[in-house]
């Protein structure tokens, strides 16, 4: 039944809509790559057989509260435990971590690390302009992500960063701003978090999302 | 897939500063201005945004300078514009309430640009920054100099003078939650004679958030001068947008290395 259904309709993704995210941009980019992006405000509208995107701009603790109020926490934890594909973007990736300096609540706790605010001065004593807003090289080698990522530039816009984990498998791809190392990609089971904004990174971001989607669909059949 | 035993750390080359396209609309029509006056029609903003997106522009700022209030028509027009942008895009013009901010962000814009609202309602800036993060709130500061008032901040697309000095106002914007400043020299707008680098240097020195320079760019040399003066990013309008035949927009967007080499 499920197979027949997925063959007859275009591929779909669920985009978790917390009301404060840039869901418009994410939705637009997924539509552009030829899939059907569905905004969902509560897990009762979603099902566990379709890849899930957790987008984000906003405030860490407020986003976690919004997830809790809409009954997303248990649902997402179950999805994660069942090895289902989840893509976190920017704040969505940070939410996968234990805690954040932005607010006092705890996160989903899948990635054993903390989200920190960029310091006023980098290790070399130079003043850091915060937020970090820049296009940065994003060219992870093949073994960092479970699918191929093309070499190119991605757009970053963040004041907080994910501190690299002691376990290399959880933060396999790292970058830096002003000498401060941060996790550019985090991974736990089939949940993947990206600090950058592929939905705003032209063709390069489009190819990355397409490759993620193909990989994610493979896990959902 | 075998997990790596060590993380891969991305080697970074010299960061390439953002080169931002600043488009001005008057009641939804794309215009070019000179010293914030004499708007001339250039074309259709949707088409222009699409062209810059196709050229992989780093970022785009859309500024509406008309006096009409932010209404449903504005909402649908900016939503159509955002549809064409696969790059970071900001919108400013007539945003007065948190509901306006939500509409803009939900339409697919990353950032809102606030100017008059900072003067009228600092609480709105704080609320937007808390809800969407400081990186989503751009404080726009328009500066001019004249014999009567000296160098001062103006609001309402340059129509209304204030008593504020640029440095004090920049610090105020940072304190109330702006994550970035768009610093415009009204006197240089549309002239292509170069940025007011002295102003850029003084403002960048007193804040820790990124400062985007706008007003006066006409050449790669000008972009480099603004960055050397302390700007984190450079924006330009006239340098990138031309009026073509048959109501078409012609654009010119530089190679990203232009500003650094």
Boltz contact constraints between the chains, C-beta under 6 A:
constraints:
  - contact:
      token1: [A, 20]
      token2: [B, 131]
      max_distance: 6.0
  - contact:
      token1: [A, 24]
      token2: [B, 106]
      max_distance: 6.0
  - contact:
      token1: [A, 24]
      token2: [B, 107]
      max_distance: 6.0
  - contact:
      token1: [A, 24]
      token2: [B, 108]
      max_distance: 6.0
  - contact:
      token1: [A, 25]
      token2: [B, 108]
      max_distance: 6.0
  - contact:
      token1: [A, 28]
      token2: [B, 108]
      max_distance: 6.0
  - contact:
      token1: [A, 57]
      token2: [B, 132]
      max_distance: 6.0
  - contact:
      token1: [A, 57]
      token2: [B, 133]
      max_distance: 6.0
  - contact:
      token1: [A, 57]
      token2: [B, 136]
      max_distance: 6.0
  - contact:
      token1: [A, 58]
      token2: [B, 132]
      max_distance: 6.0
  - contact:
      token1: [A, 58]
      token2: [B, 133]
      max_distance: 6.0
  - contact:
      token1: [A, 129]
      token2: [B, 210]
      max_distance: 6.0
  - contact:
      token1: [A, 129]
      token2: [B, 232]
      max_distance: 6.0
  - contact:
      token1: [A, 131]
      token2: [B, 135]
      max_distance: 6.0
  - contact:
      token1: [A, 131]
      token2: [B, 179]
      max_distance: 6.0
  - contact:
      token1: [A, 133]
      token2: [B, 210]
      max_distance: 6.0
  - contact:
      token1: [A, 134]
      token2: [B, 15]
      max_distance: 6.0
  - contact:
      token1: [A, 135]
      token2: [B, 58]
      max_distance: 6.0
  - contact:
      token1: [A, 137]
      token2: [B, 10]
      max_distance: 6.0
  - contact:
      token1: [A, 141]
      token2: [B, 8]
      max_distance: 6.0
  - contact:
      token1: [A, 143]
      token2: [B, 4]
      max_distance: 6.0
  - contact:
      token1: [A, 144]
      token2: [B, 8]
      max_distance: 6.0
  - contact:
      token1: [A, 146]
      token2: [B, 1]
      max_distance: 6.0
  - contact:
      token1: [A, 155]
      token2: [B, 88]
      max_distance: 6.0
  - contact:
      token1: [A, 157]
      token2: [B, 135]
      max_distance: 6.0
  - contact:
      token1: [A, 168]
      token2: [B, 4]
      max_distance: 6.0
  - contact:
      token1: [A, 168]
      token2: [B, 5]
      max_distance: 6.0
  - contact:
      token1: [A, 168]
      token2: [B, 6]
      max_distance: 6.0
  - contact:
      token1: [A, 168]
      token2: [B, 7]
      max_distance: 6.0
  - contact:
      token1: [A, 169]
      token2: [B, 3]
      max_distance: 6.0
  - contact:
      token1: [A, 171]
      token2: [B, 7]
      max_distance: 6.0
  - contact:
      token1: [A, 172]
      token2: [B, 4]
      max_distance: 6.0
  - contact:
      token1: [A, 172]
      token2: [B, 7]
      max_distance: 6.0
  - contact:
      token1: [A, 173]
      token2: [B, 8]
      max_distance: 6.0
  - contact:
      token1: [A, 174]
      token2: [B, 7]
      max_distance: 6.0
  - contact:
      token1: [A, 174]
      token2: [B, 9]
      max_distance: 6.0
  - contact:
      token1: [A, 175]
      token2: [B, 10]
      max_distance: 6.0
  - contact:
      token1: [A, 200]
      token2: [B, 87]
      max_distance: 6.0
  - contact:
      token1: [A, 200]
      token2: [B, 88]
      max_distance: 6.0
  - contact:
      token1: [A, 202]
      token2: [B, 56]
      max_distance: 6.0
  - contact:
      token1: [A, 202]
      token2: [B, 86]
      max_distance: 6.0
  - contact:
      token1: [A, 202]
      token2: [B, 87]
      max_distance: 6.0
